[in-house]
Amino acid sequence: MVKIHPGLSLWRSILAEQIQKAQQDLGFDTVFLDVTLNTGNLHNSLVEGMTTSEGMNRLIHEIGRLGTGLVVGGEGLNETTFSGVSFGQVHLFRGGPSDLDDLARTGGCALNDFLFGKITRTFGYNGLGGRDEQEQLRMRVHEEHGAIPTITVRTADEVTNPNSAVRRFLEMARG
């Protein structure tokens, strides 16, 4: 993985050109941009007069305007990215089994949904297969945060013979 400062117009144009070619060949209307959450401004650097946050915002919006318009999803959600992404893949606090109480304490407060939910819907990241107490808790906390219910499975069997947490989310999807 290479992280290139999104203020660099050459990088934005190369990425946009490749996405547009793929969109024309495949006809998709949605694109997911990975690592949009990295908006930290390393050493207060400016590239072409932009911070990384300004560059990421410009990149997301430029990609969204390709063709007749693309729905853009991105990794992470913050005050920089929310206005250009329809879907944000959100991460939860990552702790070990001894941190379950801290993770449980983060549930029940759908702050991202409150701040950005009318513009951007969130969905989960990984570790959402309901395989153990921590994964079940992570699924519940995402749900309490207003995220689109998300499961991460490793095999088709985990869908055809789901555990109770996956079964619950599949039943929610069925309506």
Buried (B, 14 or more C-beta within 10 A) or exposed (E): EEEBBBBBBEBBEEBBEEBBEEBEEEEEEEBEBEBBBBBEBEEEEEBEEBBBBBBBBBBBEBBBEBEEEBEBBBBBBBEBBBEBBBBBBBEBEEEEEEEBEEBEEBBEEBEBBEBBBEEBBBBBBEBBBBBEEBBBBBBBBBBBBBBBBBBBBEEEEBEEEBBEBBBBBEEEEEE
